[in-house]
Amino acid sequence: MKCPKCKSENVSVDLVQVEGKTKKHGNGLGGHINNTARGLTAICTLGMSNLVWKKSKGNEKTKFKNKTVCICQNCGHTWNA
């Protein structure tokens, strides 16, 4: 591969993260039932059960988009491959 600016062959190719998106999913029926049971148990034990039994939270999933970028080691010119 040659640099379009200086025509050098001293080029490195890298993957760069361009953007990321996070999607959040809810608890669902089982999570809501768990949180309700946790609340009722907390009332009966004056809140002591909350030290052990944690609240159900949703899930998060993150996706990243990658881009291939070429960098000339002689002149520093960058371009997309």
N, C-alpha and C positions, 0 to 999 in steps of 0.2 A: 504494500500500500504506500502511495506517495502523498506527500503534503501538497495541496493545490496551490499554496502560496510560494513556498521555497523549493519545491520538488525534491525534498529530502525523503529518504526512506526510513529515517529514524523516528518512527511513529509508534505510540502506544495506544492500545484500545482498552477502554474501561467501561464498566456498567455503572450508571449513575441512577439513583432513585429520584424520580421526577415528582411524583405525587403519591399520597396515601389517602385512602378513604376508610373510615371506621363505621361499621354498621352495628347498631345495638338492637338486640332481640329481647323481648319481654320475658317475664317469668313463666307464663303459661298457667294452666289450672293447678298443676301440682305445686308450683311455687306460691301461688296465692293461698292454697290450703295450708301449706307449711307456715306461711307468715301469720295466718289466722290462729293456728294451733299454738304457735310461739307466743302470740299476744295473750291468749287465754291462760297459758301456763305462766306467763310473766305476772299476770294479775293474781293468780293463786299463790305464787311463791314470792310476792312482793318485789318482783324484778330480779331476783337472784338467778333465775334460769337464763336471763339474757347474757350472763357472763360466759355461759357455755354454748348456748344455742344461738347461732348467728342468723341474721335475716337473709332470705334468698334474694339475690340480685340477678339481673339479666346477664346475658352473654354479650361479649363484644368480639367482633371479628374485623381485623384490619387487612386490607389488600394494598400492595404497593405496585406502582408501575415503574418499570426500569427502562432506561434509554441507553443505547450504545453511543459513546462519544470517543472520537479520535483526537489525540493530542500530539502535536509535533514537538519532539524533544529539542529541536534546534531553534525554531522561531517562536514556539508557544502558541501557534494557531490551533484553534479547536473547531471541529465540525462534526456533524452527525453522520454516522455510518449507515 
